[in-house]
């Protein structure tokens, strides 16, 4: 019974097809021809794009790379021709500056989930300060590494068992090795209290440079107890230090392979901006040239004290002056203008928001709607709040209800539980917090494991 029923279906279907109206059959065939034509056109268009001349593909690729490395990687994945006509970033992610992920920042997860935490299963998240994009990358080496700094998006890591410094490109996986940090212990001032490890692990600024022969050198400006600048070339076994030293540094910035600092040279001369050039590797003995005086900070008004901060914004260096007191004012200058002896105030920073902290960051406000454009975000001590100052209006308003720094002092767990993207971004200004939870906190001291032993140091959160 069932067999005859199933056998009769083709005949019934054939009968129903034969009884279809002629117009209906004509419409169906028209749609089929149209779909076939569209598919052919799409195939033709794609073949035309795929057959672009390699010089033209290369020019387009470099324009894409100028915007973002991740877009460049997607561009190369379009077709085999585009991939073969463009340079592969893998293997050259560190030695070629064009492949540096400049605007990408490691995202502090909070809640004690430091990079390498078992709950993260080897994954680390990054976010783009210009676009607000997020990406998750599998980096299992954080099982025995911790993050000390970030240079143009390149992570500066310390390996646990031998304190070796390593540079890691988070998107290509490229790694370069540098000498162990323990070779710098002898350069820490012997009269300083606490552990010497704190002064060499607390990196204030770091820059990397690539020579014509693609030798990569790393220059590090440490905590105040480390008065000399340390430098080394990849593959070396010992860190070297400068023959000169710096003190009374108020702000520092790594920019295009150089380190810029604001320091007080003399009580009567006020603050000056110095430029530290990359190490000179040619000759019998590498060395770091002495810092050059390139600009003077604007003179304070009588009775006013200003603090000066350096920040990179739109590929140029800005100088942010924050006055003290309740009725404080914030002024922004271009370093290029100050170098020419001009004091031109900026009331617009292209809709960006500048975060002032242990490190200073420029964030695109359009990428993060919670931020207000053309503002300076900082910790307002007099108001005990996290505040934002609008440059054109001159207004000072609370950015959020509480300050992440105040929480760090009052409650050790508050820093590890950020509630807003503003907290996450501000945490990036304090690189020590990246490892919060990985570095064990004991009251007002912190300890970390080095060569299998627990070493005691200063509380990193309270210092921030």
C-alpha positions as CSV (number, residue, x, y, z in Angstrom):
1,X,0.0,0.0,0.0
2,X,2.6,2.4,1.0
3,X,4.8,1.3,-1.9
4,X,2.1,2.2,-4.5
5,X,1.5,5.5,-2.8
6,X,5.1,6.6,-3.0
7,X,5.4,5.3,-6.6
8,X,2.5,7.4,-7.6
9,X,4.0,10.7,-6.5
10,X,6.2,11.4,-9.5
11,X,3.3,10.9,-11.8
12,X,1.2,13.3,-9.8
13,X,3.9,15.8,-9.7
14,X,4.3,15.6,-13.5
15,X,0.6,16.0,-13.9
16,X,0.6,19.1,-11.7
17,X,3.5,20.6,-13.6
18,X,1.9,20.1,-16.9
19,X,-1.2,21.9,-15.7
20,X,0.7,25.1,-14.7
21,X,-0.3,28.3,-16.4
22,X,2.0,29.3,-19.3
23,X,2.6,32.8,-17.7
24,X,3.7,31.2,-14.4
25,X,6.2,29.0,-16.3
26,X,7.5,32.0,-18.2
27,X,8.1,34.0,-15.0
28,X,10.0,31.1,-13.4
29,X,12.3,30.8,-16.4
30,X,12.8,34.6,-16.4
31,X,13.8,34.5,-12.7
32,X,16.2,31.6,-13.4
33,X,17.8,33.5,-16.3
34,X,18.1,36.6,-14.1
35,X,19.7,34.7,-11.3
36,X,22.2,33.1,-13.7
37,X,23.0,36.5,-15.2
38,X,23.5,38.1,-11.7
39,X,25.8,35.2,-10.7
40,X,27.8,35.6,-13.9
41,X,28.1,39.4,-13.3
42,X,29.1,38.8,-9.7
43,X,31.7,36.3,-10.9
44,X,32.9,38.7,-13.5
45,X,33.2,41.6,-11.0
46,X,35.1,39.4,-8.5
47,X,37.4,38.2,-11.2
48,X,38.1,41.8,-12.2
49,X,38.9,42.8,-8.6
50,X,41.1,39.7,-8.2
51,X,43.0,40.5,-11.4
52,X,44.0,44.0,-10.3
53,X,47.7,44.8,-11.1
54,X,49.9,44.0,-8.2
55,X,51.3,47.6,-8.1
56,X,47.8,49.0,-7.7
57,X,47.0,46.3,-5.1
58,X,50.1,47.3,-3.2
59,X,49.2,51.0,-3.2
60,X,45.7,50.2,-1.9
61,X,47.1,47.9,0.8
62,X,49.5,50.5,2.2
63,X,46.6,53.0,2.5
64,X,44.6,50.4,4.3
65,X,47.5,49.6,6.6
66,X,47.9,53.3,7.5
67,X,44.4,53.0,9.0
68,X,44.7,49.8,11.0
69,X,46.7,46.6,10.9
70,X,43.6,44.4,11.4
71,X,42.0,45.9,8.2
72,X,45.2,45.2,6.3
73,X,45.1,41.5,7.4
74,X,41.5,41.3,6.2
75,X,42.5,42.9,2.9
76,X,45.1,40.3,2.3
77,X,42.6,37.5,3.0
78,X,40.3,38.6,0.1
79,X,41.9,36.5,-2.6
80,X,45.2,34.8,-3.5
81,X,46.3,37.6,-5.8
82,X,45.9,40.3,-3.2
83,X,47.7,38.1,-0.7
84,X,50.7,37.4,-3.0
85,X,50.9,41.1,-4.0
86,X,51.2,42.4,-0.4
87,X,53.8,42.0,2.3
88,X,53.1,39.5,5.0
89,X,53.2,41.0,8.5
90,X,54.1,37.7,10.1
91,X,57.8,37.5,10.9
92,X,58.1,41.3,10.4
93,X,55.6,42.5,12.9
94,X,58.3,44.0,15.2
95,X,61.1,45.0,12.8
96,X,58.8,46.8,10.4
97,X,57.1,49.8,12.1
98,X,54.3,49.8,9.5
99,X,53.0,46.6,11.1
100,X,52.9,47.9,14.7
101,X,49.3,47.8,16.1
102,X,49.6,51.4,17.4
103,X,46.1,52.1,18.6
104,X,45.4,48.7,20.1
105,X,45.5,48.4,23.8
106,X,45.3,45.4,26.1
107,X,42.0,45.4,27.8
108,X,42.1,45.0,31.6
109,X,39.4,42.5,32.3
110,X,39.1,43.4,36.0
111,X,37.8,41.1,38.7
112,X,41.3,39.7,39.2
113,X,41.3,38.1,35.7
114,X,44.9,39.1,34.8
115,X,46.4,37.9,31.4
116,X,47.1,34.2,31.9
117,X,44.3,33.5,34.4
118,X,43.0,30.0,34.1
119,X,39.4,31.3,33.6
120,X,40.5,33.1,30.4
121,X,41.7,29.8,28.9
122,X,44.7,31.5,27.3
123,X,42.7,34.3,25.6
124,X,43.5,38.0,26.0
125,X,41.2,40.9,24.7
126,X,42.4,44.0,23.0
127,X,40.4,47.2,22.1
128,X,41.1,50.0,19.6
129,X,41.3,53.5,21.1
130,X,40.3,55.0,17.8
131,X,37.5,52.7,16.6
132,X,36.2,51.0,19.7
133,X,36.7,47.6,18.1
134,X,37.4,44.6,20.3
135,X,39.3,41.5,19.4
136,X,40.1,38.3,21.4
137,X,43.5,36.7,20.8
138,X,44.8,33.3,22.0
139,X,48.2,34.0,23.8
140,X,49.0,31.0,25.9
141,X,52.5,32.2,26.8
142,X,50.9,34.4,29.5
143,X,51.0,31.3,31.7
144,X,54.6,32.3,32.6
145,X,54.8,35.9,31.5
146,X,53.5,39.2,32.8
147,X,53.0,42.5,31.1
148,X,55.2,45.5,32.0
149,X,54.4,48.0,29.2
150,X,53.1,48.5,25.7
151,X,55.1,50.3,22.9
152,X,53.1,51.1,19.8
153,X,50.8,48.2,20.7
154,X,53.9,45.8,21.0
155,X,53.7,44.2,24.5
156,X,56.8,44.3,26.7
157,X,56.8,41.1,28.8
158,X,58.8,39.6,31.6
159,X,59.3,35.9,31.6
160,X,58.9,34.5,35.1
161,X,61.7,31.9,35.6
162,X,64.6,34.0,34.4
163,X,63.2,37.7,34.3
164,X,64.1,37.9,30.6
165,X,62.4,40.8,28.8
166,X,60.5,39.9,25.6
167,X,58.7,41.9,23.0
168,X,55.5,40.3,21.6
169,X,53.4,41.3,18.7
170,X,49.9,40.2,19.8
171,X,48.5,39.8,16.3
172,X,51.4,38.1,14.4
173,X,52.9,36.2,17.4
174,X,56.4,37.6,16.6
175,X,58.8,37.6,19.6
176,X,62.1,39.2,20.3
177,X,64.3,38.4,23.4
178,X,66.2,40.9,25.5
179,X,68.5,40.5,28.6
180,X,67.1,39.5,32.0
181,X,65.9,42.4,34.3
182,X,68.1,41.0,37.1
183,X,71.2,42.4,35.3
184,X,69.9,45.9,36.2
185,X,69.8,45.3,39.9
186,X,73.3,46.7,40.5
187,X,72.3,50.1,39.0
188,X,69.5,50.7,41.5
189,X,70.5,53.2,44.2
190,X,71.7,51.3,47.3
191,X,70.1,53.7,49.8
192,X,66.6,53.2,48.5
193,X,64.1,51.5,50.8
194,X,62.2,48.4,49.8
195,X,62.9,45.9,47.1
196,X,65.1,46.9,44.2
197,X,62.9,44.9,41.9
198,X,60.2,47.5,42.2
199,X,62.4,50.2,40.6
200,X,63.3,48.1,37.6
201,X,59.9,46.6,37.0
202,X,58.1,49.9,37.2
203,X,58.8,51.2,33.7
204,X,57.9,54.8,33.2
205,X,58.6,54.8,29.4
206,X,60.1,52.5,26.9
207,X,60.9,52.9,23.2
208,X,62.1,50.5,20.5
209,X,64.1,51.3,17.4
210,X,65.1,49.3,14.3
211,X,68.4,50.0,12.5
212,X,69.0,49.7,8.8
213,X,70.2,46.2,9.4
214,X,67.0,45.4,11.3
215,X,68.7,45.3,14.7
216,X,66.1,46.1,17.3
217,X,67.2,48.1,20.3
218,X,65.1,48.7,23.4
219,X,65.4,51.8,25.7
220,X,63.8,51.8,29.2
221,X,63.2,54.7,31.6
222,X,62.6,53.1,35.0
223,X,61.2,54.3,38.3
224,X,62.8,57.3,40.2
225,X,65.2,55.0,41.9
226,X,66.6,54.0,38.5
227,X,68.2,57.3,37.5
228,X,70.0,56.1,34.4
229,X,68.3,55.0,31.1
230,X,68.8,51.3,30.4
231,X,69.2,50.0,26.8
232,X,70.0,46.7,25.0
233,X,69.8,45.1,21.6
234,X,67.8,41.9,21.0
235,X,69.9,38.8,21.6
236,X,72.2,40.4,24.1
237,X,72.7,39.0,27.6
238,X,73.3,42.2,29.7
239,X,71.6,45.6,29.9
240,X,73.7,48.7,29.6
241,X,73.0,52.1,31.1
242,X,73.6,55.7,30.1
243,X,76.6,57.6,31.4
244,X,74.2,60.4,32.5
245,X,71.2,60.3,34.7
246,X,67.9,62.2,35.1
247,X,65.9,63.3,38.2
248,X,62.9,65.4,39.0
249,X,60.9,63.9,36.1
250,X,57.2,64.9,36.1
251,X,56.0,63.3,32.9
252,X,57.3,61.1,30.2
253,X,56.3,59.9,26.7
254,X,57.6,57.4,24.2
255,X,57.0,58.7,20.7
256,X,58.4,57.6,17.3
257,X,61.4,55.8,18.9
258,X,62.3,58.6,21.2
259,X,61.5,59.4,24.9
260,X,60.3,62.9,25.9
261,X,60.3,64.0,29.5
262,X,59.2,67.0,31.5
263,X,61.7,67.8,34.3
264,X,62.8,70.6,36.5
265,X,66.3,71.6,35.7
266,X,66.5,74.4,38.2
267,X,64.1,76.1,40.7
268,X,64.4,79.4,38.9
269,X,64.2,78.2,35.3
270,X,61.0,76.1,35.7
271,X,60.0,73.0,33.8
272,X,61.8,72.0,30.6
273,X,61.0,69.4,28.0
274,X,63.9,67.1,27.1
275,X,64.3,64.7,24.2
276,X,66.2,61.4,24.6
277,X,67.3,60.0,21.2
278,X,67.7,56.3,20.5
279,X,71.0,54.4,21.4
280,X,73.9,54.8,19.0
281,X,74.8,51.2,18.1
282,X,77.7,51.9,15.7
283,X,81.2,51.9,16.9
284,X,83.0,49.8,19.5
285,X,80.7,50.6,22.4
286,X,77.0,51.4,22.1
287,X,75.8,54.5,24.0
288,X,72.8,56.8,24.6
289,X,73.3,60.4,23.6
290,X,72.6,62.9,26.4
291,X,69.1,64.4,26.5
292,X,68.5,67.6,24.5
293,X,66.6,70.6,25.7
294,X,63.9,71.2,23.0
295,X,61.3,73.5,24.7
296,X,60.4,75.4,27.8
297,X,57.0,75.0,29.4
298,X,54.8,78.1,29.6
299,X,55.4,80.3,32.6
300,X,52.9,80.0,35.4
301,X,50.8,82.9,36.6
302,X,51.9,84.4,40.0
303,X,50.6,82.2,42.8
304,X,49.7,79.4,40.4
305,X,51.4,76.1,40.1
306,X,50.9,73.9,37.0
307,X,51.7,70.3,36.4
308,X,52.7,69.4,32.8
309,X,51.9,66.2,31.0
310,X,52.9,64.8,27.6
311,X,50.5,62.9,25.5
312,X,50.4,61.7,21.8
313,X,47.3,62.8,20.0
314,X,46.7,62.5,16.2
315,X,50.4,61.6,15.6
316,X,51.7,64.7,17.4
317,X,52.9,65.5,20.9
318,X,50.7,67.7,23.1
319,X,51.6,69.4,26.4
320,X,48.7,69.5,28.9
321,X,49.1,72.0,31.8
322,X,46.8,71.4,34.8
323,X,46.8,74.2,37.4
324,X,46.4,73.5,41.1
325,X,43.6,74.6,43.4
326,X,39.8,74.4,43.3
327,X,39.3,76.8,40.4
328,X,41.8,75.0,38.3
329,X,42.3,75.5,34.6
330,X,43.6,73.1,32.0
331,X,45.6,74.4,29.0
332,X,46.8,72.4,26.0
333,X,49.7,73.3,23.7
334,X,51.4,71.6,20.8
335,X,55.0,70.6,21.5
336,X,55.9,71.7,17.9
337,X,54.7,75.3,18.8
338,X,56.6,75.4,22.1
339,X,59.7,74.3,20.3
340,X,59.4,77.4,18.1
341,X,58.8,79.6,21.1
342,X,55.1,80.1,20.5
343,X,52.4,79.5,23.1
344,X,49.2,78.8,21.1
345,X,46.3,77.5,23.1
346,X,44.2,74.6,21.8
347,X,40.5,74.6,22.5
348,X,39.8,71.6,20.2
349,X,41.5,68.3,20.0
350,X,39.4,66.9,17.1
351,X,36.7,65.4,19.3
352,X,39.2,63.3,21.3
353,X,39.3,62.7,25.1
354,X,42.7,62.7,26.8
355,X,43.2,60.6,29.9
356,X,45.8,61.8,32.4
357,X,47.3,59.3,34.8
358,X,50.4,57.2,35.3
359,X,50.4,57.1,31.5
360,X,48.5,59.5,29.3
361,X,46.2,58.2,26.5
362,X,44.2,59.9,23.7
363,X,40.9,58.2,23.0
364,X,38.4,58.8,20.2
365,X,35.2,59.9,21.8
366,X,33.0,58.8,18.9
367,X,34.2,55.2,19.4
368,X,33.0,55.3,23.0
369,X,29.7,57.3,23.4
370,X,30.1,57.6,27.1
371,X,33.0,59.9,26.6
372,X,32.6,63.7,25.8
373,X,34.8,65.1,23.0
374,X,37.5,67.7,23.5
375,X,37.8,66.9,27.2
376,X,40.7,66.1,29.6
377,X,39.8,63.2,32.0
378,X,41.8,63.1,35.2
379,X,41.5,62.5,39.0
380,X,40.3,65.7,40.7
381,X,41.8,65.5,44.1
382,X,40.0,68.5,45.6
383,X,36.6,67.0,44.6
384,X,37.6,63.4,45.3
385,X,36.1,62.4,41.9
386,X,37.0,61.3,38.4
387,X,36.4,64.5,36.4
388,X,36.4,65.8,32.8
389,X,37.4,69.3,31.8
390,X,35.9,70.7,28.6
391,X,38.5,72.7,26.7
392,X,36.3,75.1,24.8
393,X,33.7,75.7,27.6
394,X,36.2,75.7,30.5
395,X,33.8,73.6,32.6
396,X,34.8,70.9,35.1
397,X,32.3,68.1,35.7
398,X,32.4,64.7,37.3
399,X,33.0,62.0,34.8
400,X,31.8,59.2,37.1
401,X,30.7,58.9,40.7
402,X,34.0,57.6,42.1
403,X,37.7,57.5,41.2
404,X,39.5,54.3,40.4
405,X,42.6,55.7,42.2
406,X,40.6,56.5,45.4
407,X,39.1,53.1,45.3
408,X,42.6,51.6,45.0
409,X,43.6,53.1,48.3
410,X,40.4,52.5,50.2
411,X,39.5,49.1,48.9
412,X,42.1,46.7,47.3
413,X,39.4,44.9,45.4
414,X,37.8,48.0,43.8
415,X,40.5,48.3,41.1
416,X,40.0,44.8,40.0
417,X,36.3,45.3,39.4
418,X,35.8,48.2,37.0
419,X,32.2,49.0,36.1
420,X,32.5,51.2,33.1
421,X,34.7,51.5,29.9
422,X,36.1,54.7,31.4
423,X,37.5,52.7,34.3
424,X,38.9,50.2,31.8
425,X,40.6,52.9,29.8
426,X,41.9,54.7,32.9
427,X,43.3,51.4,34.1
428,X,45.5,51.3,31.0
429,X,47.2,54.5,32.3
430,X,48.4,52.4,35.2
431,X,50.2,49.4,33.6
432,X,50.9,47.8,37.0
433,X,47.2,47.1,37.4
434,X,47.3,44.9,34.2
435,X,48.8,42.2,36.4
436,X,46.4,42.8,39.4
437,X,45.6,39.4,40.8
438,X,48.8,37.9,39.3
439,X,50.9,40.0,41.6
440,X,49.9,39.0,45.2
441,X,49.0,41.9,47.5
442,X,49.7,41.8,51.2
443,X,48.7,44.9,53.0
444,X,51.0,47.7,51.9
445,X,53.4,45.4,50.2
446,X,53.3,43.5,47.0
447,X,55.2,40.3,46.3
448,X,55.9,38.5,43.0
449,X,57.6,35.3,42.2
450,X,61.1,35.6,40.7
451,X,63.2,32.4,40.1
452,X,60.9,30.5,42.4
453,X,61.2,32.9,45.3
454,X,58.8,35.5,46.7
455,X,60.2,39.0,46.6
456,X,58.7,41.8,48.5
457,X,58.1,45.3,47.1
458,X,56.0,48.5,47.3
459,X,52.3,48.3,46.9
460,X,51.9,49.1,43.2
461,X,48.2,50.2,43.5
462,X,49.0,52.8,46.2
463,X,51.9,54.1,44.2
464,X,49.7,54.6,41.2
